[in-house]
């Protein structure tokens, strides 16, 4: 079975290639020029454009992108599994649905499975990493899909941004207007609810928002697979990592940068934390 991801998993292109995962890139537009996520533009370039006062725009992968990739494997009689970015945040999943239906018209025997994870960034990335591990285990399709269904329900996202107004203007923030404005140094804590970005809490300063993240980890009794991502906020990400290792049962924390498409919406100064709540 061929595993397919899109670029909103925030797994690096190099890592995806190492794991043998095909990646469908979304598109980013800056100054009327289009770039393929990760292939033609980096997170650093996106964040620099934001610092320069530009507003990167993003667009979904289109059905033709998926049709081409699906056919490459269908014509070799190889099953396809696409683990997708939240359909609540992008039309990319729907493009894959259109492509699958198009391919099935000419290849009714094709085995194409699509999973709408309702996840984003490394929340999606962790699910994809597990899908890859299940395939490496040699699990049969039904068992693999049952495990992924549990993983989709168990994934947790918590993140804070430097500029909530920037995120809201991008149209990806739900219930956000009540959080806009406010006092100096207020740091929002957000999460993902049914695939949508939703404000959860407000805290005064980075230290308190990190403390809240820690409390969520402790409440969920997490001991493994915590991943932190950041956009131009490496020191804050490392501070959060150190705090997790010092104050929870978690023994290992990975840190990476947020990918170009997600950075286009969160802006500079974002720090996010992802893990599975195995107790659900």
N, C-alpha and C positions, 0 to 999 in steps of 0.2 A: 504493500500500500504506500502510495506517495503522499507525504505530508506537505501541505501548502499553507503558507502564512501570508499575511500582508505586512506592510512596513510599520503599522501602528503597534506591533508587538514590542517595539524598541529593542529587540534582539539585534545585535550587530550583523551586518551583511556577512562578515567573515565567519562568525559563529554559525549562522544559518547554513553557509556553504559547508562548513565542517560537519554539520549534522545531516547534510544531504536534503535540506528543506528548501523547496522552491519558494521564492518570495515575490509577491505581487506588490509593486510600489504604488503608493498614492502620489499625487502631483502637488507641487508647491509653486505658486506664482509670485514673483517679486519684480516690480517694475515692468509688468507685462511680459516677463520671460518665464517660461515653464521649466521646471526641474523635476526629475524623478527622485523621489525620496530615497536617500542614501546613495543611490547610483550617481547622481549629478549634483547633490548638495548635501552639506553636512549640518549638524546641529549648530556648530560654531558659526557657520555662515548665516543661518537663520537668526540666531540670537544677536549677531552683530547688526543685521538689517533692522531688527527691532530697536536696538540701542540707537541706531541712526534715524529713528522716527518713521521707519517704513512698516507697513502692515502686510506680512506674508499672507496670502490666501491659499487655501487648500481645496483640492477637488478629489472626489472618489475615484477609485479605479473603475474603469468602464467595462461593460460586458465583453467587449472584444478582447480586452486584456485577459480575462478569465477563459474565454472560449479557446484562445490560442494555447494557453497552458493546459487546460483540461484535455484538449484533443491530443496533445503531445503524449499523454499517458494512456488515454483511452485507446488510441490507435495501436498501442503496445499491449492492450488488454490488461492494463495495470489499474487497480482500484485507486481512487483519489479521495483524500480527506482534507478539506479546507477548514481550518480553525480560524474563525473570523473576528475582527474588530466589532465592537458593539454596534448593532443596527440602529440604536438610538442616537448614535453620535456621527454616523456616516451612512451614505447610501451604498457603500462598497459591498456589504453583504447582499443587498438586493441585486446588485450587478452580477454577483456570483450565481444567484438564483436564476436570473435571466439566462446566463451563459449555460448553466447546467441544463435547463429546459431546452435550449437551442441544440446542445450537443445530443441530448436524448432523442430528439426528433430523427436524427440520422443514425444514431447509435443506441437503440433502445436497450441494448444489453449492458451499456456502460454502468459502472459502479462508481457513482460520484456522491459523496456524503459531505454535507455542509453543516457546520456547527456555529450558531450565533452565540458567542460566549457572554455577551453583555458586558465584556471586560475591555480594558484599555491599557495602553502602555505595558509595563512589566507585569500587570495583572494578567493580561493576555499572554505575555511572554512566559510566565510560569506555567500556564495551562499548556502552551505549546511544548515547553520542555518536558512536561509530563507525558503528553501525547507521544513525543519522540521516544521517551523511555519505555512506554508501553509497547510501541512497535518493536523496539530493540529486544524486549522480553519475548516477543513472538506471540502476544495475546491474540486470540481470535477476535473478529470484528465486534461481535456482540458484547464481549467482556470489555474490550477497549472502550466502546461507546458508553457502556454503563459506568465505567470509572470516570470518564470525562464528564458525564452528566453530573456526578457527585462533585468533581473538581470545580465545575462552573458554578455550582451552588455555594461552594466553600470559599471561593476566592474573595479576598478583602482588599480594598484600596483605601488609603488615607493619604491626603496630601494637603499641602499649604502652598499658597502662591503669594508673590510679592505684590501683585496688582490684580485684585479681584475684578476691577472695572474692565481691565483688558480682557480677561477671560469671558466676562459677561457679554461684551461687545462682539465677541466671536460667535455668539449664538449657541454655545455648547453648554451653558450653565442653566440648570433648572432651579426654580425657587430662589433665584439669586438676588433679586432687586432689594429685598429686605436687608441684605448684607452689605450693600454698597454704601460708600461714604463712611461715616463714623469717626472715631477718635484716632489720633496719631498712634502709630505702632500697634494697631489692632491686626492680629494675624488670624485669618480664617482657617478652620479645619474643614475640609470637604471629604466626601466619599462618593462611591458609586452606588446608586440605588436603582434597581431594575434597568441597568444599562445607562443611566443618566448621571451627570455630575450634579451633586446636591450639597449645598452648604450644611454643615453639621453643628459646628460650634464657632465661637469667637474667643480669642485669647489675646491678652496684652503681652506681646513680645514672643520671640522665637523660643525661649526656654519653656514657657508655659504650653505652647502648642506641641513641642516635643514631649513634654510630660504627659499630655493627653494621649498622644500616639502610644507611648509606653503603657499607659493604663489600658488601652484597648488590647494590646498584645498580652498583657497579664490576664485580663478578663477572659480572653480566649484560650489561655493556657498554651500559647505557642512555644514550640521548642526548636523548630527547624524552618528552613526555606523562607527566610525573610530577605527581601530584596528592596534596596533603596535606589531611586533614580533622582537625578537633579538636572536643572537647567541653569548653568552658570552659578551654581551654589555649592561648590565642592566642599567648602569648609563646614557649612551647615549639615551637609549629608554625612560627613565624617563624624561630626559631633553627635548626630543622631545614632549613627552606628555604634560609637563608643558607649553611649548611654544604654542602648539596647543590650549590649554585651555585659555591661556592668550591673544592670538592674533587672534583667529577666532571665529565663531559663534558656534562651536562644544561644546556641553555641557558635553559629556562623552567620554572617551577614554579608551579602554581596552588594557592591555599589557600582552603578553605571550611569551614563548620561541619558537623558531623555532624547528620543529621536527627533528628526527634523519636523515631521508633521505635527506631532503632539506639542513640540516646543512652539510651533507657530500659533497655537491656541493658548498655551499656559503663560508664555512670556518668560522673561528672565527671573531668576530667584525662586523657582519652584523646587520643592522637595517632596517626594512621594515615597510611601512605604506600602509594600504588598506582601501578603502571606495567605496561606490557606487556614481557615478555621475548621480543623478536622472534626470538631465536635458537633457540627450541624447535621 
